[in-house]
Amino acid sequence: LGRNVESITMIYDVEGLGLKHLWKPAIDTYGEILQTFEDNYPEALKRLFVIKAPKLFPVAFNLVRHFLCENTRQKISVLGANWQEVLLKHIDEEELPAIYGGKLTDPDGDPR
């Protein structure tokens, strides 16, 4: 990329999240990964946007939120119907994937 990356903004597209995804061993493993990331790279996460969250999402989030420190929880935004507008306020459209309302595509033109 030709530049240093000091922090990241993440987008979690949770469309289709269902009960089948709330398998305890997977949640525990994911929590451990989050904890390792926090312990070793505490300031790497600039912001995390959760989009297309189904009604079940608060249940799933409550299962993993206890793995996160308060500082990290403050960086998480669960967006509503206006998620594309919010993303474009925080992410340059040239760096936001086309599938999320930006202009970025992969080298083959895939919008994902």
Chimera marker file (.cmm) of the C-alpha trace (Angstrom):
<marker_set name="trace">
<marker id="1" x="0.000" y="0.000" z="0.000" r="1" g="1" b="0" radius="0.5"/>
<marker id="2" x="2.966" y="2.281" z="0.382" r="1" g="1" b="0" radius="0.5"/>
<marker id="3" x="1.968" y="3.613" z="3.790" r="1" g="1" b="0" radius="0.5"/>
<marker id="4" x="2.075" y="2.568" z="7.425" r="1" g="1" b="0" radius="0.5"/>
<marker id="5" x="-1.177" y="1.340" z="8.917" r="1" g="1" b="0" radius="0.5"/>
<marker id="6" x="-1.470" y="2.423" z="12.539" r="1" g="1" b="0" radius="0.5"/>
<marker id="7" x="-5.149" y="1.736" z="13.132" r="1" g="1" b="0" radius="0.5"/>
<marker id="8" x="-7.990" y="-0.050" z="11.409" r="1" g="1" b="0" radius="0.5"/>
<marker id="9" x="-11.674" y="0.551" z="10.893" r="1" g="1" b="0" radius="0.5"/>
<marker id="10" x="-13.666" y="-2.653" z="10.604" r="1" g="1" b="0" radius="0.5"/>
<marker id="11" x="-17.106" y="-3.358" z="9.184" r="1" g="1" b="0" radius="0.5"/>
<marker id="12" x="-18.955" y="-6.422" z="10.466" r="1" g="1" b="0" radius="0.5"/>
<marker id="13" x="-21.800" y="-7.272" z="8.108" r="1" g="1" b="0" radius="0.5"/>
<marker id="14" x="-23.948" y="-9.569" z="10.245" r="1" g="1" b="0" radius="0.5"/>
<marker id="15" x="-26.790" y="-10.019" z="7.787" r="1" g="1" b="0" radius="0.5"/>
<marker id="16" x="-28.192" y="-13.516" z="8.206" r="1" g="1" b="0" radius="0.5"/>
<marker id="17" x="-26.917" y="-14.004" z="11.758" r="1" g="1" b="0" radius="0.5"/>
<marker id="18" x="-29.012" y="-16.708" z="13.371" r="1" g="1" b="0" radius="0.5"/>
<marker id="19" x="-29.195" y="-19.105" z="16.271" r="1" g="1" b="0" radius="0.5"/>
<marker id="20" x="-26.976" y="-21.597" z="14.439" r="1" g="1" b="0" radius="0.5"/>
<marker id="21" x="-24.117" y="-19.093" z="14.815" r="1" g="1" b="0" radius="0.5"/>
<marker id="22" x="-24.407" y="-18.941" z="18.605" r="1" g="1" b="0" radius="0.5"/>
<marker id="23" x="-22.501" y="-22.155" z="19.250" r="1" g="1" b="0" radius="0.5"/>
<marker id="24" x="-20.738" y="-21.772" z="22.624" r="1" g="1" b="0" radius="0.5"/>
<marker id="25" x="-17.313" y="-23.219" z="21.644" r="1" g="1" b="0" radius="0.5"/>
<marker id="26" x="-17.154" y="-20.820" z="18.690" r="1" g="1" b="0" radius="0.5"/>
<marker id="27" x="-18.158" y="-17.859" z="20.849" r="1" g="1" b="0" radius="0.5"/>
<marker id="28" x="-15.520" y="-18.774" z="23.444" r="1" g="1" b="0" radius="0.5"/>
<marker id="29" x="-12.850" y="-19.091" z="20.749" r="1" g="1" b="0" radius="0.5"/>
<marker id="30" x="-13.838" y="-15.782" z="19.197" r="1" g="1" b="0" radius="0.5"/>
<marker id="31" x="-13.688" y="-14.176" z="22.635" r="1" g="1" b="0" radius="0.5"/>
<marker id="32" x="-10.168" y="-15.508" z="23.168" r="1" g="1" b="0" radius="0.5"/>
<marker id="33" x="-9.089" y="-14.099" z="19.803" r="1" g="1" b="0" radius="0.5"/>
<marker id="34" x="-10.554" y="-10.711" z="20.714" r="1" g="1" b="0" radius="0.5"/>
<marker id="35" x="-8.807" y="-10.791" z="24.076" r="1" g="1" b="0" radius="0.5"/>
<marker id="36" x="-5.454" y="-11.614" z="22.455" r="1" g="1" b="0" radius="0.5"/>
<marker id="37" x="-5.933" y="-8.779" z="19.967" r="1" g="1" b="0" radius="0.5"/>
<marker id="38" x="-6.773" y="-6.343" z="22.786" r="1" g="1" b="0" radius="0.5"/>
<marker id="39" x="-3.847" y="-7.474" z="24.930" r="1" g="1" b="0" radius="0.5"/>
<marker id="40" x="-1.289" y="-7.092" z="22.150" r="1" g="1" b="0" radius="0.5"/>
<marker id="41" x="-2.675" y="-4.325" z="19.927" r="1" g="1" b="0" radius="0.5"/>
<marker id="42" x="-4.928" y="-2.216" z="22.186" r="1" g="1" b="0" radius="0.5"/>
<marker id="43" x="-4.972" y="0.887" z="20.022" r="1" g="1" b="0" radius="0.5"/>
<marker id="44" x="-5.021" y="-0.819" z="16.619" r="1" g="1" b="0" radius="0.5"/>
<marker id="45" x="-8.817" y="-0.710" z="16.406" r="1" g="1" b="0" radius="0.5"/>
<marker id="46" x="-9.976" y="2.777" z="15.538" r="1" g="1" b="0" radius="0.5"/>
<marker id="47" x="-13.636" y="1.941" z="15.042" r="1" g="1" b="0" radius="0.5"/>
<marker id="48" x="-15.864" y="-1.063" z="14.401" r="1" g="1" b="0" radius="0.5"/>
<marker id="49" x="-19.185" y="-0.696" z="12.601" r="1" g="1" b="0" radius="0.5"/>
<marker id="50" x="-21.801" y="-3.448" z="12.792" r="1" g="1" b="0" radius="0.5"/>
<marker id="51" x="-24.250" y="-3.297" z="9.882" r="1" g="1" b="0" radius="0.5"/>
<marker id="52" x="-27.374" y="-5.206" z="8.837" r="1" g="1" b="0" radius="0.5"/>
<marker id="53" x="-27.851" y="-6.507" z="12.365" r="1" g="1" b="0" radius="0.5"/>
<marker id="54" x="-30.892" y="-8.759" z="12.836" r="1" g="1" b="0" radius="0.5"/>
<marker id="55" x="-33.038" y="-8.576" z="15.961" r="1" g="1" b="0" radius="0.5"/>
<marker id="56" x="-30.987" y="-11.444" z="17.394" r="1" g="1" b="0" radius="0.5"/>
<marker id="57" x="-27.783" y="-9.386" z="17.352" r="1" g="1" b="0" radius="0.5"/>
<marker id="58" x="-28.039" y="-7.914" z="20.879" r="1" g="1" b="0" radius="0.5"/>
<marker id="59" x="-28.122" y="-11.471" z="22.267" r="1" g="1" b="0" radius="0.5"/>
<marker id="60" x="-25.018" y="-12.450" z="20.282" r="1" g="1" b="0" radius="0.5"/>
<marker id="61" x="-23.197" y="-9.234" z="21.190" r="1" g="1" b="0" radius="0.5"/>
<marker id="62" x="-23.917" y="-9.690" z="24.886" r="1" g="1" b="0" radius="0.5"/>
<marker id="63" x="-22.253" y="-13.111" z="24.695" r="1" g="1" b="0" radius="0.5"/>
<marker id="64" x="-18.943" y="-11.609" z="23.541" r="1" g="1" b="0" radius="0.5"/>
<marker id="65" x="-18.982" y="-8.099" z="25.013" r="1" g="1" b="0" radius="0.5"/>
<marker id="66" x="-17.676" y="-9.334" z="28.382" r="1" g="1" b="0" radius="0.5"/>
<marker id="67" x="-14.437" y="-10.310" z="26.604" r="1" g="1" b="0" radius="0.5"/>
<marker id="68" x="-13.889" y="-6.646" z="25.635" r="1" g="1" b="0" radius="0.5"/>
<marker id="69" x="-12.516" y="-3.812" z="27.718" r="1" g="1" b="0" radius="0.5"/>
<marker id="70" x="-14.584" y="-0.645" z="28.074" r="1" g="1" b="0" radius="0.5"/>
<marker id="71" x="-12.288" y="1.280" z="25.719" r="1" g="1" b="0" radius="0.5"/>
<marker id="72" x="-12.947" y="-1.233" z="22.937" r="1" g="1" b="0" radius="0.5"/>
<marker id="73" x="-16.698" y="-1.346" z="23.606" r="1" g="1" b="0" radius="0.5"/>
<marker id="74" x="-16.782" y="2.431" z="23.117" r="1" g="1" b="0" radius="0.5"/>
<marker id="75" x="-15.361" y="1.988" z="19.597" r="1" g="1" b="0" radius="0.5"/>
<marker id="76" x="-18.216" y="-0.276" z="18.485" r="1" g="1" b="0" radius="0.5"/>
<marker id="77" x="-21.231" y="1.225" z="16.712" r="1" g="1" b="0" radius="0.5"/>
<marker id="78" x="-24.267" y="-0.852" z="15.780" r="1" g="1" b="0" radius="0.5"/>
<marker id="79" x="-25.783" y="1.036" z="12.871" r="1" g="1" b="0" radius="0.5"/>
<marker id="80" x="-29.410" y="1.217" z="11.823" r="1" g="1" b="0" radius="0.5"/>
<marker id="81" x="-31.038" y="1.617" z="8.428" r="1" g="1" b="0" radius="0.5"/>
<marker id="82" x="-28.822" y="4.620" z="7.566" r="1" g="1" b="0" radius="0.5"/>
<marker id="83" x="-25.613" y="2.565" z="7.802" r="1" g="1" b="0" radius="0.5"/>
<marker id="84" x="-24.308" y="3.556" z="4.337" r="1" g="1" b="0" radius="0.5"/>
<marker id="85" x="-24.590" y="7.245" z="5.164" r="1" g="1" b="0" radius="0.5"/>
<marker id="86" x="-22.764" y="6.756" z="8.471" r="1" g="1" b="0" radius="0.5"/>
<marker id="87" x="-19.996" y="4.688" z="6.871" r="1" g="1" b="0" radius="0.5"/>
<marker id="88" x="-19.380" y="7.408" z="4.290" r="1" g="1" b="0" radius="0.5"/>
<marker id="89" x="-19.027" y="9.996" z="7.077" r="1" g="1" b="0" radius="0.5"/>
<marker id="90" x="-16.158" y="7.990" z="8.586" r="1" g="1" b="0" radius="0.5"/>
<marker id="91" x="-14.567" y="6.188" z="5.616" r="1" g="1" b="0" radius="0.5"/>
<marker id="92" x="-13.411" y="7.812" z="2.385" r="1" g="1" b="0" radius="0.5"/>
<marker id="93" x="-15.537" y="6.514" z="-0.504" r="1" g="1" b="0" radius="0.5"/>
<marker id="94" x="-12.348" y="5.572" z="-2.378" r="1" g="1" b="0" radius="0.5"/>
<marker id="95" x="-11.451" y="3.178" z="0.478" r="1" g="1" b="0" radius="0.5"/>
<marker id="96" x="-14.950" y="1.847" z="1.184" r="1" g="1" b="0" radius="0.5"/>
<marker id="97" x="-15.906" y="-1.299" z="-0.777" r="1" g="1" b="0" radius="0.5"/>
<marker id="98" x="-18.525" y="-0.663" z="-3.461" r="1" g="1" b="0" radius="0.5"/>
<marker id="99" x="-20.808" y="-3.239" z="-1.874" r="1" g="1" b="0" radius="0.5"/>
<marker id="100" x="-21.079" y="-0.869" z="1.124" r="1" g="1" b="0" radius="0.5"/>
<marker id="101" x="-21.655" y="2.324" z="-0.876" r="1" g="1" b="0" radius="0.5"/>
<marker id="102" x="-18.070" y="3.285" z="-1.708" r="1" g="1" b="0" radius="0.5"/>
<marker id="103" x="-16.012" y="3.036" z="-4.888" r="1" g="1" b="0" radius="0.5"/>
<marker id="104" x="-13.416" y="0.409" z="-3.925" r="1" g="1" b="0" radius="0.5"/>
<marker id="105" x="-13.307" y="-2.822" z="-5.928" r="1" g="1" b="0" radius="0.5"/>
<marker id="106" x="-10.741" y="-5.587" z="-6.057" r="1" g="1" b="0" radius="0.5"/>
<marker id="107" x="-8.347" y="-5.795" z="-9.050" r="1" g="1" b="0" radius="0.5"/>
<marker id="108" x="-10.924" y="-7.893" z="-10.939" r="1" g="1" b="0" radius="0.5"/>
<marker id="109" x="-13.657" y="-5.309" z="-10.389" r="1" g="1" b="0" radius="0.5"/>
<marker id="110" x="-15.482" y="-7.336" z="-7.733" r="1" g="1" b="0" radius="0.5"/>
<marker id="111" x="-17.364" y="-4.904" z="-5.428" r="1" g="1" b="0" radius="0.5"/>
<marker id="112" x="-16.773" y="-7.074" z="-2.385" r="1" g="1" b="0" radius="0.5"/>
<link id1="1" id2="2" r="1" g="1" b="0" radius="0.2"/>
<link id1="2" id2="3" r="1" g="1" b="0" radius="0.2"/>
<link id1="3" id2="4" r="1" g="1" b="0" radius="0.2"/>
<link id1="4" id2="5" r="1" g="1" b="0" radius="0.2"/>
<link id1="5" id2="6" r="1" g="1" b="0" radius="0.2"/>
<link id1="6" id2="7" r="1" g="1" b="0" radius="0.2"/>
<link id1="7" id2="8" r="1" g="1" b="0" radius="0.2"/>
<link id1="8" id2="9" r="1" g="1" b="0" radius="0.2"/>
<link id1="9" id2="10" r="1" g="1" b="0" radius="0.2"/>
<link id1="10" id2="11" r="1" g="1" b="0" radius="0.2"/>
<link id1="11" id2="12" r="1" g="1" b="0" radius="0.2"/>
<link id1="12" id2="13" r="1" g="1" b="0" radius="0.2"/>
<link id1="13" id2="14" r="1" g="1" b="0" radius="0.2"/>
<link id1="14" id2="15" r="1" g="1" b="0" radius="0.2"/>
<link id1="15" id2="16" r="1" g="1" b="0" radius="0.2"/>
<link id1="16" id2="17" r="1" g="1" b="0" radius="0.2"/>
<link id1="17" id2="18" r="1" g="1" b="0" radius="0.2"/>
<link id1="18" id2="19" r="1" g="1" b="0" radius="0.2"/>
<link id1="19" id2="20" r="1" g="1" b="0" radius="0.2"/>
<link id1="20" id2="21" r="1" g="1" b="0" radius="0.2"/>
<link id1="21" id2="22" r="1" g="1" b="0" radius="0.2"/>
<link id1="22" id2="23" r="1" g="1" b="0" radius="0.2"/>
<link id1="23" id2="24" r="1" g="1" b="0" radius="0.2"/>
<link id1="24" id2="25" r="1" g="1" b="0" radius="0.2"/>
<link id1="25" id2="26" r="1" g="1" b="0" radius="0.2"/>
<link id1="26" id2="27" r="1" g="1" b="0" radius="0.2"/>
<link id1="27" id2="28" r="1" g="1" b="0" radius="0.2"/>
<link id1="28" id2="29" r="1" g="1" b="0" radius="0.2"/>
<link id1="29" id2="30" r="1" g="1" b="0" radius="0.2"/>
<link id1="30" id2="31" r="1" g="1" b="0" radius="0.2"/>
<link id1="31" id2="32" r="1" g="1" b="0" radius="0.2"/>
<link id1="32" id2="33" r="1" g="1" b="0" radius="0.2"/>
<link id1="33" id2="34" r="1" g="1" b="0" radius="0.2"/>
<link id1="34" id2="35" r="1" g="1" b="0" radius="0.2"/>
<link id1="35" id2="36" r="1" g="1" b="0" radius="0.2"/>
<link id1="36" id2="37" r="1" g="1" b="0" radius="0.2"/>
<link id1="37" id2="38" r="1" g="1" b="0" radius="0.2"/>
<link id1="38" id2="39" r="1" g="1" b="0" radius="0.2"/>
<link id1="39" id2="40" r="1" g="1" b="0" radius="0.2"/>
<link id1="40" id2="41" r="1" g="1" b="0" radius="0.2"/>
<link id1="41" id2="42" r="1" g="1" b="0" radius="0.2"/>
<link id1="42" id2="43" r="1" g="1" b="0" radius="0.2"/>
<link id1="43" id2="44" r="1" g="1" b="0" radius="0.2"/>
<link id1="44" id2="45" r="1" g="1" b="0" radius="0.2"/>
<link id1="45" id2="46" r="1" g="1" b="0" radius="0.2"/>
<link id1="46" id2="47" r="1" g="1" b="0" radius="0.2"/>
<link id1="47" id2="48" r="1" g="1" b="0" radius="0.2"/>
<link id1="48" id2="49" r="1" g="1" b="0" radius="0.2"/>
<link id1="49" id2="50" r="1" g="1" b="0" radius="0.2"/>
<link id1="50" id2="51" r="1" g="1" b="0" radius="0.2"/>
<link id1="51" id2="52" r="1" g="1" b="0" radius="0.2"/>
<link id1="52" id2="53" r="1" g="1" b="0" radius="0.2"/>
<link id1="53" id2="54" r="1" g="1" b="0" radius="0.2"/>
<link id1="54" id2="55" r="1" g="1" b="0" radius="0.2"/>
<link id1="55" id2="56" r="1" g="1" b="0" radius="0.2"/>
<link id1="56" id2="57" r="1" g="1" b="0" radius="0.2"/>
<link id1="57" id2="58" r="1" g="1" b="0" radius="0.2"/>
<link id1="58" id2="59" r="1" g="1" b="0" radius="0.2"/>
<link id1="59" id2="60" r="1" g="1" b="0" radius="0.2"/>
<link id1="60" id2="61" r="1" g="1" b="0" radius="0.2"/>
<link id1="61" id2="62" r="1" g="1" b="0" radius="0.2"/>
<link id1="62" id2="63" r="1" g="1" b="0" radius="0.2"/>
<link id1="63" id2="64" r="1" g="1" b="0" radius="0.2"/>
<link id1="64" id2="65" r="1" g="1" b="0" radius="0.2"/>
<link id1="65" id2="66" r="1" g="1" b="0" radius="0.2"/>
<link id1="66" id2="67" r="1" g="1" b="0" radius="0.2"/>
<link id1="67" id2="68" r="1" g="1" b="0" radius="0.2"/>
<link id1="68" id2="69" r="1" g="1" b="0" radius="0.2"/>
<link id1="69" id2="70" r="1" g="1" b="0" radius="0.2"/>
<link id1="70" id2="71" r="1" g="1" b="0" radius="0.2"/>
<link id1="71" id2="72" r="1" g="1" b="0" radius="0.2"/>
<link id1="72" id2="73" r="1" g="1" b="0" radius="0.2"/>
<link id1="73" id2="74" r="1" g="1" b="0" radius="0.2"/>
<link id1="74" id2="75" r="1" g="1" b="0" radius="0.2"/>
<link id1="75" id2="76" r="1" g="1" b="0" radius="0.2"/>
<link id1="76" id2="77" r="1" g="1" b="0" radius="0.2"/>
<link id1="77" id2="78" r="1" g="1" b="0" radius="0.2"/>
<link id1="78" id2="79" r="1" g="1" b="0" radius="0.2"/>
<link id1="79" id2="80" r="1" g="1" b="0" radius="0.2"/>
<link id1="80" id2="81" r="1" g="1" b="0" radius="0.2"/>
<link id1="81" id2="82" r="1" g="1" b="0" radius="0.2"/>
<link id1="82" id2="83" r="1" g="1" b="0" radius="0.2"/>
<link id1="83" id2="84" r="1" g="1" b="0" radius="0.2"/>
<link id1="84" id2="85" r="1" g="1" b="0" radius="0.2"/>
<link id1="85" id2="86" r="1" g="1" b="0" radius="0.2"/>
<link id1="86" id2="87" r="1" g="1" b="0" radius="0.2"/>
<link id1="87" id2="88" r="1" g="1" b="0" radius="0.2"/>
<link id1="88" id2="89" r="1" g="1" b="0" radius="0.2"/>
<link id1="89" id2="90" r="1" g="1" b="0" radius="0.2"/>
<link id1="90" id2="91" r="1" g="1" b="0" radius="0.2"/>
<link id1="91" id2="92" r="1" g="1" b="0" radius="0.2"/>
<link id1="92" id2="93" r="1" g="1" b="0" radius="0.2"/>
<link id1="93" id2="94" r="1" g="1" b="0" radius="0.2"/>
<link id1="94" id2="95" r="1" g="1" b="0" radius="0.2"/>
<link id1="95" id2="96" r="1" g="1" b="0" radius="0.2"/>
<link id1="96" id2="97" r="1" g="1" b="0" radius="0.2"/>
<link id1="97" id2="98" r="1" g="1" b="0" radius="0.2"/>
<link id1="98" id2="99" r="1" g="1" b="0" radius="0.2"/>
<link id1="99" id2="100" r="1" g="1" b="0" radius="0.2"/>
<link id1="100" id2="101" r="1" g="1" b="0" radius="0.2"/>
<link id1="101" id2="102" r="1" g="1" b="0" radius="0.2"/>
<link id1="102" id2="103" r="1" g="1" b="0" radius="0.2"/>
<link id1="103" id2="104" r="1" g="1" b="0" radius="0.2"/>
<link id1="104" id2="105" r="1" g="1" b="0" radius="0.2"/>
<link id1="105" id2="106" r="1" g="1" b="0" radius="0.2"/>
<link id1="106" id2="107" r="1" g="1" b="0" radius="0.2"/>
<link id1="107" id2="108" r="1" g="1" b="0" radius="0.2"/>
<link id1="108" id2="109" r="1" g="1" b="0" radius="0.2"/>
<link id1="109" id2="110" r="1" g="1" b="0" radius="0.2"/>
<link id1="110" id2="111" r="1" g="1" b="0" radius="0.2"/>
<link id1="111" id2="112" r="1" g="1" b="0" radius="0.2"/>
</marker_set>
